[in-house]
Amino acid sequence: MERYVEVEQLKVGMYVVRLDRPWLETPFMTQGFPILSEKLVSDIATYCDHVYIDTDKGIDLDVSLQSEAEDSRTPSRSRTAQEVRTVVETGQLPKVPVKYVRQSTFVEESETVKNVYAGTRAAINHIYECAKNDEPIDAEQPKALIQELTTSVMRNPDALSWLTNLKNQDSYTADHSMNVCMMSLVFGRHLGLSEGTLNELGLGGLLHDIGKIRTPPEILNKPGKLTGGEMNAMRYHVILGRDLLMKSPGISDTAVDIAYSHHERQNGSGYPRGVTGDKVSLFSKMVAIVDVYDAITSDRCYHKGMSPLDALQNIYKWSGKHFDPYLGEQFIQCIGTYPVGSIVGLSNQEIGIVVSVNQKRRLLPEVLLVRDADLNLYEPVKHMDLAKVNEAGTKISIASVLTQGAYGIHVQDYIFSVH
């Protein structure tokens, strides 16, 4: 008997007979196969949201798991407070994750979230001024703004993902804090965290590097290799951040812990304590991944930012060593095959930027067209939904992923071109 199964419910031993998309859009060579490993489960989740299994050829879906999935289709505010306590105290993801449904288009959400972004950016600047003067931080304004960002990411995560491409080398620390906040919310949504838990995570992401505001700028911006003393001064920002947040009323223990522990590593090679992953909180391990992802995709005085796809390949390489292997794998799934902000070449020779991921057809995202087939700039830029174009009968796909800056395209120049 065929049965519909969400990819989160797949188990080794099941037999897949149908996907939620054409087989040719996936790397699976046979149309029907048994699941023989957890890696294959992960591979399926990269391309599909649900599949169909044959219960006569493989194991069936556990009825208890089916009811849990049905219960988790919509966010439940009633379990928010308990979940926050459970996640913080145990370091475990919720047993019944929230399954969010997109409630707005990318274009609609981009318009909605622009003002919230501007307000949060102003708030982080004010927070940094307080930190420079060793003054306690007023948590109320950023908390209110993060609630709005959380509400946005619950409706559609791609708008926040798109805004993380707004990077300015001259204001890196503030931009980085914003980006880590927003991408942590996107990651938390992917993991099924509830609204209240996302708010906790978002505040911690926003304040994770607050201690760097008191690190000498000549060390932060040094283009060459740091000396031993300079490295110690750089690493001391986690102590400074912890101490500042501890004396600020309204700042949760979660945010304090993230500021203190986001440079710890799975194998114990991090700082300040050098502890292994089992002694690091879930939120700190999540922010550790997001922190590195944003850092390596950003232009700095000492390195050129890499493409989102190259960055994900590094996250994969470092998972198990520097990062929690499960969280590393989930982050890669969260960001997707063609991450938002990727510069791509299309099969019709046009050049564009990925702005939104199609959850049903991940190989056919929405793209902002920047150059035509003759490499002339589009003025104004054009918006193309590859899934809809293909459904209408025109076969256009992504042919290549290009490096950041290819053909003179800098993603941050197009952040506010979506309408």
LOFIFI-780255 format. One record per atom (N, C-alpha, C): x, y, z; residue in one letter. Coordinates in steps of 0.1 Angstrom, whole numbers, padded with zeros to 4 digits, always signed. Layout:
XYZA ...
***
This chain:
+0008-0012+0000M +0000+0000+0000M +0009+0012+0000M +0005+0022-0008E +0012+0035-0008E +0008+0044+0003E +0018+0051+0009R +0014+0060+0020R +0022+0073+0019R +0015+0085+0021Y +0022+0098+0021Y +0030+0099+0033Y +0043+0104+0032V +0051+0105+0044V +0059+0118+0042V +0059+0127+0053E +0068+0138+0053E +0083+0133+0054E +0092+0141+0049V +0106+0136+0049V +0111+0135+0063V +0106+0143+0073E +0110+0142+0086E +0107+0128+0093E +0097+0121+0086Q +0092+0109+0092Q +0099+0096+0086Q +0108+0099+0076L +0114+0088+0069L +0124+0080+0078L +0124+0067+0076K +0133+0058+0084K +0140+0049+0075K +0152+0044+0080V +0159+0033+0073V +0150+0021+0073V +0148+0015+0061G +0139+0003+0060G +0127+0006+0052G +0123+0019+0050M +0112+0022+0042M +0116+0021+0027M +0105+0020+0019Y +0107+0018+0004Y +0100+0030-0003Y +0108+0039-0009V +0102+0050-0016V +0098+0047-0030V +0085+0050-0034V +0081+0047-0047V +0077+0060-0055V +0074+0071-0048R +0071+0084-0055R +0077+0095-0048R +0081+0106-0055L +0086+0118-0049L +0075+0129-0051L +0078+0141-0045D +0069+0152-0047D +0073+0161-0059D +0081+0156-0067R +0086+0163-0079R +0091+0153-0089R +0093+0156-0102P +0098+0147-0112P +0111+0141-0108P +0113+0128-0110W +0126+0121-0107W +0138+0128-0113W +0136+0134-0125L +0147+0140-0133L +0153+0152-0126L +0145+0158-0116E +0150+0170-0109E +0158+0166-0097E +0160+0153-0095T +0168+0148-0084T +0179+0139-0089T +0189+0136-0080P +0200+0127-0084P +0197+0113-0083P +0185+0109-0079F +0182+0095-0077F +0180+0088-0090F +0188+0077-0092M +0189+0071-0105M +0177+0061-0108M +0172+0055-0098T +0161+0046-0100T +0148+0051-0094T +0137+0049-0101Q +0124+0054-0097Q +0117+0043-0088Q +0122+0044-0076G +0118+0034-0066G +0130+0028-0059G +0131+0029-0046F +0143+0024-0040F +0141+0022-0025F +0149+0013-0019P +0148+0012-0004P +0157+0022+0003P +0154+0026+0015I +0162+0035+0022I +0171+0026+0031I +0184+0027+0028L +0194+0018+0034L +0203+0025+0044L +0202+0038+0045S +0211+0046+0054S +0205+0059+0058S +0210+0065+0069E +0205+0078+0073E +0210+0089+0063E +0221+0086+0057K +0226+0096+0047K +0216+0097+0035K +0210+0086+0031L +0200+0086+0021L +0188+0094+0025L +0184+0093+0038V +0173+0101+0043V +0176+0116+0041V +0188+0119+0045S +0193+0133+0044S +0193+0138+0029S +0197+0129+0020D +0197+0133+0006D +0183+0135+0001D +0174+0127+0005I +0160+0129+0001I +0154+0142+0006I +0158+0145+0018A +0153+0158+0024A +0158+0170+0017A +0170+0169+0011T +0175+0180+0004T +0167+0184-0008T +0160+0174-0014Y +0152+0177-0026Y +0137+0176-0024Y +0132+0170-0014C +0118+0168-0013C +0113+0172+0001C +0100+0176+0001D +0093+0178+0014D +0085+0166+0018D +0080+0158+0009H +0073+0146+0012H +0075+0136+0001H +0073+0123+0004V +0074+0113-0006V +0063+0103-0003V +0062+0092-0012Y +0053+0081-0010Y +0060+0068-0008Y +0057+0061+0002I +0064+0048+0005I +0054+0037+0002I +0060+0025-0001D +0052+0013-0003D +0054+0004+0009D +0043+0002+0017T +0044-0005+0029T +0045-0020+0027T +0042-0025+0015D +0044-0039+0012D +0058-0042+0009D +0066-0032+0005K +0080-0035+0001K +0090-0031+0012K +0085-0023+0022G +0094-0018+0033G +0085-0016+0045G +0092-0010+0056I +0085-0008+0069I +0075+0003+0067I +0064+0003+0076D +0054+0013+0075D +0057+0024+0085D +0049+0035+0083L +0050+0046+0092L +0044+0043+0106L +0052+0046+0116D +0047+0045+0130D +0035+0054+0132D +0024+0048+0136V +0012+0056+0138V +0014+0067+0148V +0022+0065+0158S +0024+0076+0168S +0031+0087+0162S +0041+0084+0153L +0048+0095+0146L +0038+0103+0137L +0029+0095+0130Q +0020+0102+0121Q +0011+0112+0129Q +0006+0108+0141S -0002+0117+0148S +0006+0129+0153S +0019+0127+0157E +0027+0138+0161E +0029+0148+0150E +0031+0143+0138A +0033+0152+0126A +0020+0160+0124A +0009+0154+0125E -0004+0161+0123E -0006+0172+0133E -0002+0169+0146D -0003+0179+0157D +0006+0190+0155D +0017+0189+0147S +0027+0199+0146S +0026+0208+0134S +0015+0207+0127R +0014+0214+0114R +0012+0229+0117R +0007+0233+0128T +0005+0248+0131T +0012+0251+0144T +0018+0263+0145P +0024+0267+0158P +0015+0267+0169P +0019+0263+0181S +0010+0263+0193S +0017+0272+0203S +0010+0283+0206R +0015+0293+0216R +0014+0287+0230R +0005+0278+0232S +0003+0273+0246S +0015+0265+0251S +0023+0259+0242R +0034+0252+0247R +0047+0259+0246R +0047+0272+0242T +0059+0280+0240T +0067+0281+0253T +0061+0285+0264A +0069+0288+0276A +0076+0275+0281A +0068+0264+0280Q +0074+0251+0285Q +0085+0247+0275Q +0083+0249+0262E +0094+0245+0253E +0107+0253+0255E +0105+0266+0257V +0117+0274+0260V +0125+0268+0271V +0118+0265+0282R +0125+0259+0294R +0131+0246+0291R +0124+0238+0283T +0129+0224+0280T +0142+0225+0271T +0141+0234+0261V +0152+0235+0252V +0164+0241+0259V +0162+0251+0267V +0173+0257+0274V +0179+0248+0285V +0171+0241+0292E +0176+0232+0303E +0182+0219+0298E +0176+0213+0288T +0181+0200+0283T +0190+0201+0271T +0190+0212+0264G +0198+0213+0252G +0193+0205+0241G +0181+0200+0242Q +0175+0191+0231Q +0164+0199+0223Q +0163+0195+0210L +0153+0201+0202L +0139+0195+0207L +0128+0203+0204P +0115+0198+0208P +0112+0185+0202P +0105+0176+0209K +0101+0163+0204K +0091+0164+0193K +0082+0174+0194V +0072+0177+0184V +0075+0191+0178V +0083+0191+0167P +0086+0204+0161P +0074+0211+0155P +0074+0224+0155V +0064+0232+0148V +0066+0230+0133V +0056+0228+0125K +0057+0227+0111K +0051+0240+0105K +0059+0249+0101Y +0054+0262+0097Y +0049+0261+0082Y +0039+0269+0079V +0033+0270+0066V +0036+0284+0061V +0041+0286+0049R +0043+0299+0043R +0030+0307+0042R +0030+0319+0047Q +0017+0326+0047Q +0019+0339+0038Q +0030+0341+0032S +0032+0353+0023S +0042+0350+0013S +0042+0357+0002T +0052+0355-0009T +0064+0363-0005T +0075+0359-0012F +0088+0366-0009F +0087+0381-0011F +0080+0385-0022V +0079+0400-0025V +0071+0407-0014V +0060+0401-0010E +0051+0407+0001E +0059+0408+0014E +0066+0397+0018E +0073+0398+0030E +0085+0407+0030E +0092+0408+0018S +0103+0418+0017S +0098+0432+0020S +0087+0436+0015E +0081+0449+0017E +0078+0451+0032E +0073+0441+0038T +0069+0442+0052T +0080+0443+0061T +0091+0436+0059V +0102+0435+0068V +0113+0446+0067V +0112+0454+0056K +0122+0464+0054K +0123+0474+0066K +0111+0479+0070N +0111+0489+0081N +0116+0483+0094N +0112+0470+0096V +0117+0463+0109V +0132+0462+0108V +0137+0458+0097Y +0152+0457+0096Y +0159+0471+0099Y +0153+0482+0094A +0159+0495+0097A +0158+0498+0112A +0147+0495+0118G +0146+0497+0132G +0156+0489+0140G +0157+0476+0137T +0166+0468+0144T +0181+0472+0142T +0184+0477+0130R +0197+0482+0127R +0200+0494+0136R +0191+0503+0137A +0193+0514+0146A +0194+0510+0160A +0187+0500+0164A +0187+0495+0178A +0201+0489+0181A +0207+0482+0172I +0220+0476+0175I +0231+0487+0175I +0229+0497+0167N +0239+0509+0168N +0238+0515+0182N +0226+0517+0187H +0224+0522+0201H +0230+0513+0211H +0228+0500+0210I +0233+0490+0219I +0248+0491+0219I +0254+0493+0208Y +0269+0493+0207Y +0274+0506+0213Y +0267+0517+0212E +0271+0529+0219E +0271+0527+0234E +0261+0520+0239C +0261+0517+0254C +0272+0508+0258C +0275+0498+0249A +0286+0489+0252A +0300+0496+0252A +0302+0505+0243K +0314+0513+0242K +0316+0520+0255K +0306+0525+0261N +0306+0533+0273N +0305+0525+0286N +0305+0512+0284D +0303+0502+0295D +0290+0505+0303D +0280+0508+0296E +0267+0510+0302E +0258+0498+0300E +0249+0495+0310P +0240+0484+0308P +0231+0486+0295P +0227+0475+0290I +0219+0475+0277I +0204+0475+0281I +0196+0483+0275D +0181+0482+0277D +0176+0472+0267D +0171+0461+0272A +0167+0450+0263A +0153+0451+0257A +0145+0461+0262E +0131+0461+0257E +0130+0464+0242E +0137+0474+0237Q +0135+0478+0223Q +0140+0467+0214Q +0152+0461+0216P +0155+0450+0207P +0146+0438+0208P +0141+0435+0220K +0132+0424+0222K +0119+0426+0213K +0114+0438+0213A +0102+0441+0205A +0104+0440+0191A +0116+0444+0186L +0119+0443+0172L +0122+0429+0168L +0128+0421+0177I +0131+0407+0173I +0117+0399+0173I +0108+0403+0181Q +0095+0397+0180Q +0089+0399+0165Q +0091+0411+0160E +0086+0414+0146E +0094+0406+0136E +0107+0404+0138L +0115+0396+0129L +0111+0382+0130L +0108+0377+0142T +0103+0363+0144T +0090+0361+0136T +0081+0371+0138T +0068+0370+0131T +0070+0369+0116T +0079+0377+0111S +0082+0377+0097S +0088+0363+0092S +0097+0358+0100V +0103+0345+0096V +0093+0334+0096V +0084+0335+0106M +0073+0325+0106M +0064+0325+0094M +0062+0337+0088R +0054+0338+0076R +0061+0333+0064R +0074+0338+0062N +0082+0334+0051N +0097+0337+0054N +0105+0327+0055P +0119+0329+0059P +0128+0336+0049P +0124+0336+0036D +0133+0340+0026D +0136+0355+0026D +0127+0363+0031A +0129+0378+0031A +0141+0381+0041A +0141+0374+0052L +0152+0377+0062L +0165+0371+0056L +0164+0359+0049S +0176+0354+0043S +0182+0363+0033S +0173+0370+0025W +0177+0379+0015W +0184+0391+0021W +0179+0396+0032L +0185+0408+0038L +0199+0405+0044L +0202+0393+0047T +0215+0390+0053T +0226+0393+0042T +0222+0395+0030N +0232+0398+0020N +0236+0413+0020N +0230+0421+0028L +0233+0435+0030L +0245+0437+0039L +0257+0437+0032K +0269+0437+0040K +0277+0449+0036K +0283+0456+0046N +0291+0467+0044N +0304+0465+0052N +0315+0465+0045Q +0328+0462+0052Q +0332+0472+0063Q +0326+0485+0061D +0330+0495+0071D +0321+0494+0083D +0310+0486+0083S +0302+0485+0095S +0300+0470+0097S +0311+0462+0096Y +0310+0448+0096Y +0303+0442+0109Y +0308+0447+0120T +0303+0441+0133T +0288+0442+0135T +0283+0454+0132A +0269+0456+0133A +0261+0448+0123A +0266+0448+0110D +0259+0440+0100D +0259+0426+0103D +0271+0421+0108H +0273+0407+0111H +0263+0403+0123H +0261+0412+0133S +0252+0409+0144S +0238+0408+0138S +0234+0417+0130M +0221+0416+0123M +0219+0403+0116M +0229+0400+0108N +0228+0388+0099N +0227+0375+0107N +0235+0374+0118V +0235+0362+0126V +0221+0361+0133V +0216+0372+0138C +0203+0372+0144C +0192+0367+0134C +0192+0372+0122M +0182+0368+0112M +0184+0354+0107M +0196+0350+0104M +0199+0337+0100M +0196+0326+0111M +0199+0330+0123S +0195+0321+0134S +0180+0319+0135S +0173+0329+0132L +0158+0328+0132L +0154+0318+0121L +0160+0320+0109V +0157+0311+0098V +0160+0297+0101V +0172+0295+0107F +0176+0281+0111F +0167+0275+0122F +0163+0283+0132G +0154+0279+0142G +0141+0275+0137G +0136+0283+0127R +0123+0279+0121R +0124+0266+0114R +0135+0264+0107H +0137+0251+0100H +0137+0239+0109H +0142+0241+0121L +0143+0231+0131L +0129+0229+0139L +0120+0238+0136G +0107+0237+0142G +0106+0242+0156G +0114+0252+0160L +0113+0259+0173L +0101+0268+0173L +0095+0269+0185S +0083+0277+0186S +0086+0292+0186S +0076+0300+0186E +0077+0314+0185E +0086+0320+0197E +0082+0316+0209G +0089+0321+0221G +0104+0316+0221G +0107+0304+0216T +0120+0299+0216T +0128+0307+0205T +0122+0310+0194L +0128+0318+0183L +0132+0332+0189L +0123+0338+0197N +0127+0351+0202N +0139+0350+0211N +0140+0340+0219E +0152+0338+0227E +0165+0337+0219E +0164+0328+0209L +0175+0326+0200L +0179+0339+0192L +0169+0346+0187G +0171+0358+0180G +0179+0369+0188G +0175+0371+0201L +0181+0380+0209L +0196+0376+0211L +0198+0363+0214G +0212+0358+0216G +0220+0360+0203G +0214+0358+0191G +0221+0360+0179G +0225+0375+0177G +0216+0384+0180L +0218+0398+0178L +0230+0403+0187L +0231+0397+0199L +0240+0402+0209L +0253+0393+0210L +0254+0383+0202H +0265+0374+0204H +0279+0380+0203H +0281+0390+0196D +0294+0396+0194D +0295+0410+0201D +0287+0412+0211I +0286+0425+0217I +0300+0429+0223I +0307+0419+0228G +0320+0422+0234G +0331+0427+0224G +0329+0425+0211K +0338+0430+0201K +0339+0445+0200K +0328+0452+0205I +0328+0466+0204I +0339+0472+0213I +0344+0464+0222R +0355+0469+0231R +0368+0463+0228R +0369+0456+0216T +0381+0450+0211T +0388+0461+0203T +0401+0464+0204P +0407+0475+0196P +0405+0473+0181P +0400+0483+0174P +0398+0482+0160P +0410+0478+0152P +0422+0481+0156E +0434+0478+0149E +0436+0462+0149E +0430+0456+0159I +0431+0441+0160I +0420+0435+0151I +0408+0441+0153L +0396+0436+0145L +0398+0436+0130L +0405+0447+0126N +0406+0450+0112N +0420+0448+0106N +0428+0440+0114K +0442+0438+0109K +0442+0429+0097K +0448+0433+0086P +0448+0424+0074P +0457+0412+0075P +0467+0413+0083G +0476+0401+0084G +0473+0392+0095G +0482+0383+0098K +0481+0373+0109K +0482+0380+0122K +0474+0376+0132L +0474+0382+0145L +0486+0376+0153L +0492+0384+0161T +0503+0378+0170T +0496+0371+0182T +0503+0364+0190G +0497+0357+0201G +0490+0366+0210G +0495+0377+0213G +0489+0387+0222G +0476+0392+0216G +0477+0395+0203E +0465+0401+0196E +0454+0390+0195E +0458+0378+0194M +0448+0367+0193M +0441+0366+0207M +0448+0367+0217N +0443+0366+0231N +0433+0378+0233N +0437+0389+0228A +0428+0401+0230A +0415+0399+0221A +0416+0393+0210M +0405+0391+0201M +0395+0381+0208M +0401+0370+0213R +0393+0360+0220R +0386+0365+0233R +0392+0375+0239Y +0387+0380+0251Y +0373+0387+0249Y +0369+0389+0237H +0356+0395+0234H +0344+0387+0240H +0346+0374+0241V +0335+0366+0247V +0333+0368+0262V +0344+0371+0269I +0344+0374+0283I +0338+0388+0285I +0342+0398+0277L +0336+0411+0277L +0321+0411+0275L +0317+0403+0265G +0303+0402+0261G +0295+0396+0272G +0300+0385+0278R +0293+0379+0289R +0291+0388+0301R +0302+0395+0305D +0301+0404+0316D +0292+0416+0314D +0292+0421+0302L +0283+0432+0299L +0269+0428+0299L +0265+0417+0293L +0252+0412+0293L +0247+0408+0307L +0256+0403+0315M +0252+0398+0329M +0247+0410+0337M +0252+0422+0335K +0248+0433+0343K +0237+0441+0337K +0232+0436+0325S +0221+0444+0318S +0208+0437+0322S +0199+0445+0328P +0186+0439+0332P +0178+0435+0320P +0170+0424+0321G +0162+0419+0310G +0169+0411+0300G +0182+0409+0301I +0189+0400+0292I +0189+0386+0298I +0184+0376+0290S +0182+0363+0295S +0196+0356+0296S +0196+0345+0304D +0208+0337+0306D +0211+0330+0292D +0201+0328+0284T +0204+0322+0271T +0213+0331+0262T +0210+0344+0262A +0218+0354+0254A +0232+0355+0260A +0233+0355+0273V +0246+0355+0280V +0254+0343+0276V +0248+0332+0276D +0255+0319+0272D +0260+0319+0258D +0251+0324+0249I +0255+0325+0235I +0267+0334+0233I +0267+0346+0239A +0278+0355+0238A +0291+0349+0243A +0290+0341+0253Y +0302+0335+0260Y +0307+0322+0252Y +0297+0314+0246S +0301+0301+0242S +0300+0298+0227S +0298+0309+0219H +0296+0306+0205H +0309+0303+0197H +0320+0304+0204H +0333+0300+0198H +0338+0287+0203H +0330+0280+0211E +0334+0266+0215E +0332+0257+0203E +0339+0246+0202R +0338+0237+0191R +0335+0223+0195R +0330+0215+0186Q +0325+0202+0189Q +0336+0193+0194Q +0349+0195+0189N +0360+0186+0193N +0368+0192+0205N +0363+0203+0210G +0370+0209+0222G +0381+0219+0218G +0382+0222+0205S +0393+0231+0201S +0390+0246+0201S +0378+0249+0206G +0373+0263+0206G +0378+0270+0219G +0371+0282+0222Y +0374+0290+0233Y +0361+0296+0238Y +0361+0301+0251P +0372+0303+0261P +0375+0291+0269P +0366+0281+0270R +0368+0270+0280R +0374+0258+0273R +0373+0257+0260G +0379+0245+0253G +0371+0232+0256G +0358+0233+0258V +0350+0222+0261V +0344+0215+0248V +0341+0203+0249T +0335+0196+0238T +0320+0198+0236T +0315+0194+0225G +0301+0198+0221G +0290+0194+0231G +0293+0183+0238D +0282+0178+0248D +0281+0188+0260D +0290+0197+0261K +0290+0206+0272K +0286+0221+0268K +0282+0222+0255V +0278+0234+0249V +0263+0234+0246V +0256+0245+0249S +0242+0246+0248S +0238+0245+0233S +0225+0241+0231L +0220+0239+0217L +0221+0253+0210L +0216+0264+0216F +0216+0277+0210F +0230+0281+0206F +0240+0279+0215S +0254+0283+0212S +0259+0275+0200S +0256+0262+0199K +0260+0254+0188K +0254+0259+0175K +0241+0263+0176M +0235+0268+0164M +0241+0281+0159M +0243+0290+0168V +0249+0303+0165V +0263+0302+0160V +0270+0292+0165A +0284+0290+0161A +0284+0287+0146A +0275+0279+0141I +0274+0276+0126I +0271+0289+0118I +0260+0296+0123V +0256+0308+0116V +0266+0318+0116V +0273+0320+0127D +0284+0330+0128D +0295+0327+0118D +0299+0315+0116V +0310+0312+0107V +0305+0313+0093V +0292+0309+0090Y +0287+0310+0077Y +0286+0325+0072Y +0282+0334+0080D +0281+0348+0076D +0295+0353+0075D +0304+0349+0084A +0318+0355+0083A +0325+0351+0070A +0324+0339+0066I +0331+0334+0054I +0324+0338+0041I +0312+0343+0042T +0306+0348+0030T +0306+0363+0029T +0314+0370+0038S +0315+0384+0039S +0329+0388+0034S +0330+0400+0027D +0343+0405+0024D +0349+0412+0037D +0361+0408+0040R +0369+0414+0051R +0382+0419+0046R +0389+0427+0054C +0402+0432+0049C +0412+0421+0048C +0410+0410+0054Y +0419+0399+0053Y +0414+0387+0044Y +0402+0387+0039H +0398+0377+0029H +0386+0382+0021H +0384+0376+0010K +0373+0378+0001K +0362+0369+0005K +0350+0374+0005G +0338+0365+0009G +0336+0355-0002G +0333+0342+0002M +0330+0332-0007M +0316+0331-0011M +0312+0323-0021S +0298+0322-0025S +0291+0314-0014S +0278+0315-0013P +0270+0307-0003P +0272+0292-0005P +0273+0288-0017L +0274+0273-0020L +0288+0269-0015L +0299+0276-0018D +0312+0273-0013D +0312+0273+0002D +0305+0282+0008A +0304+0283+0023A +0298+0270+0029A +0287+0266+0023L +0280+0254+0027L +0289+0241+0026L +0297+0241+0016Q +0307+0230+0014Q +0317+0230+0026Q +0320+0241+0030N +0329+0242+0042N +0322+0238+0055N +0310+0242+0056I +0302+0238+0068I +0301+0223+0069I +0299+0217+0057Y +0298+0202+0056Y +0312+0196+0060Y +0322+0202+0056K +0336+0197+0059K +0339+0198+0073K +0335+0209+0080W +0338+0211+0094W +0328+0205+0103W +0317+0199+0099S +0307+0193+0107S +0313+0180+0113S +0311+0178+0126G +0317+0167+0133G +0330+0170+0139G +0337+0180+0134K +0350+0184+0140K +0347+0197+0147K +0343+0207+0140H +0340+0220+0147H +0326+0222+0151H +0317+0216+0143F +0303+0218+0145F +0296+0205+0149F +0285+0206+0156D +0276+0194+0159D +0272+0189+0145D +0274+0176+0143P +0272+0170+0130P +0257+0171+0125P +0248+0168+0134Y +0234+0169+0131Y +0230+0183+0127Y +0234+0193+0136L +0231+0207+0133L +0237+0212+0120L +0249+0207+0118G +0256+0211+0105G +0248+0206+0093G +0244+0194+0094E +0236+0188+0083E +0223+0195+0081E +0216+0199+0092Q +0203+0206+0092Q +0205+0220+0086Q +0216+0226+0090F +0218+0240+0085F +0220+0240+0069F +0227+0230+0064I +0228+0228+0050I +0215+0226+0043I +0206+0218+0049Q +0193+0216+0044Q +0185+0229+0045Q +0186+0236+0055C +0179+0248+0057C +0182+0259+0046C +0195+0260+0043I +0200+0270+0034I +0196+0265+0019I +0197+0253+0017G +0193+0247+0004G +0203+0246-0007G +0199+0239-0018T +0208+0236-0029T +0214+0249-0035T +0205+0259-0037Y +0209+0272-0043Y +0205+0282-0032Y +0214+0286-0023P +0211+0295-0012P +0206+0309-0017P +0198+0315-0010V +0194+0328-0012V +0206+0337-0013V +0208+0345-0023G +0220+0354-0025G +0230+0348-0034G +0227+0336-0039S +0237+0330-0049S +0235+0336-0063S +0246+0339-0069I +0246+0344-0083I +0247+0332-0092I +0237+0332-0101V +0236+0319-0109V +0235+0323-0124V +0240+0314-0132G +0239+0314-0146G +0227+0305-0150G +0218+0310-0159L +0207+0302-0163L +0209+0295-0176L +0201+0285-0179S +0203+0277-0191S +0200+0286-0204S +0193+0297-0202N +0191+0306-0214N +0201+0317-0215N +0212+0316-0207Q +0224+0325-0207Q +0222+0337-0199Q +0210+0339-0193E +0208+0351-0184E +0215+0349-0171E +0218+0360-0164I +0225+0359-0151I +0216+0365-0141I +0214+0359-0129G +0205+0364-0119G +0210+0360-0105G +0202+0364-0095I +0205+0362-0081I +0193+0355-0075I +0196+0344-0068V +0185+0336-0061V +0179+0345-0050V +0166+0347-0050V +0160+0355-0039V +0151+0347-0030V +0146+0336-0035S +0136+0328-0027S +0137+0313-0032S +0136+0304-0022V +0137+0290-0024V +0123+0284-0025V +0120+0276-0036N +0108+0269-0037N +0108+0256-0029N +0100+0255-0019Q +0101+0244-0010Q +0097+0231-0017Q +0089+0232-0027K +0084+0220-0034K +0094+0216-0045K +0100+0226-0052R +0109+0224-0063R +0121+0232-0061R +0130+0226-0052R +0142+0234-0048R +0152+0237-0058R +0151+0230-0069L +0161+0233-0080L +0156+0244-0089L +0144+0249-0086L +0137+0260-0094L +0133+0271-0085L +0143+0279-0080P +0140+0290-0071P +0135+0302-0079P +0131+0313-0071E +0128+0326-0077E +0141+0333-0079E +0143+0340-0090V +0155+0347-0093V +0153+0361-0097V +0162+0370-0093L +0162+0384-0098L +0172+0384-0110L +0166+0387-0122L +0175+0387-0134L +0182+0400-0135L +0195+0400-0136V +0204+0412-0136V +0210+0414-0150V +0214+0404-0157R +0220+0406-0170R +0213+0396-0180R +0211+0401-0192D +0204+0393-0202D +0214+0383-0209D +0210+0376-0219A +0219+0366-0225A +0231+0372-0232A +0230+0385-0235D +0242+0392-0241D +0250+0399-0230D +0247+0397-0217L +0253+0402-0206L +0251+0417-0204L +0241+0422-0210N +0237+0436-0208N +0228+0437-0195N +0230+0448-0188L +0223+0449-0175L +0208+0452-0178L +0200+0445-0170Y +0185+0448-0170Y +0183+0460-0162Y +0176+0470-0168E +0173+0482-0160E +0158+0485-0163E +0149+0483-0154P +0152+0477-0140P +0154+0462-0141P +0158+0457-0130V +0160+0442-0129V +0146+0435-0131V +0146+0423-0134K +0134+0415-0136K +0133+0404-0126K +0121+0400-0122H +0118+0389-0113H +0113+0377-0121H +0119+0365-0118M +0115+0353-0125M +0113+0342-0115M +0102+0336-0115D +0099+0324-0107D +0101+0312-0117D +0113+0305-0115L +0116+0294-0124L +0106+0283-0124L +0100+0280-0112A +0090+0269-0111A +0078+0273-0120A +0073+0285-0119K +0061+0289-0127K +0065+0290-0142K +0076+0294-0145V +0081+0295-0159V +0081+0281-0165V +0086+0271-0158N +0087+0257-0163N +0073+0251-0163N +0064+0254-0154E +0051+0249-0154E +0043+0254-0166E +0047+0266-0170A +0040+0272-0182A +0045+0267-0195A +0056+0258-0194G +0061+0252-0206G +0074+0256-0211G +0080+0267-0205T +0093+0272-0209T +0104+0265-0200T +0113+0258-0206K +0123+0251-0198K +0135+0259-0196K +0136+0265-0184I +0147+0273-0180I +0152+0268-0166I +0164+0265-0165S +0170+0260-0152S +0183+0267-0148S +0188+0264-0137I +0201+0269-0133I +0212+0260-0139I +0221+0267-0146A +0232+0259-0152A +0245+0260-0145A +0247+0270-0137S +0259+0272-0129S +0257+0281-0118S +0266+0280-0108V +0266+0289-0096V +0279+0297-0098V +0278+0310-0098L +0290+0318-0100L +0296+0324-0087L +0308+0329-0088T +0314+0335-0076T +0308+0349-0073T +0309+0353-0061Q +0304+0366-0057Q +0312+0377-0065Q +0305+0386-0071G +0312+0397-0079G +0313+0393-0093G +0308+0381-0097A +0309+0377-0111A +0301+0387-0120A +0307+0391-0131Y +0300+0400-0141Y +0297+0413-0134Y +0305+0417-0124G +0303+0430-0117G +0290+0430-0109G +0285+0418-0105I +0273+0418-0097I +0276+0417-0083I +0272+0426-0075H +0273+0426-0060H +0259+0426-0054H +0257+0415-0047V +0243+0412-0043V +0237+0424-0035V +0245+0430-0026Q +0240+0440-0017Q +0235+0452-0025Q +0239+0454-0038D +0234+0465-0046D +0220+0463-0050D +0215+0451-0048Y +0201+0448-0053Y +0191+0444-0042Y +0196+0446-0030I +0187+0442-0018I +0173+0448-0019I +0173+0461-0022F +0160+0468-0022F +0154+0470-0036F +0158+0461-0045S +0153+0461-0059S +0141+0452-0060S +0137+0445-0050V +0126+0435-0051V +0113+0443-0048V +0104+0441-0058H +0091+0448-0056H +0080+0441-0065H 
***
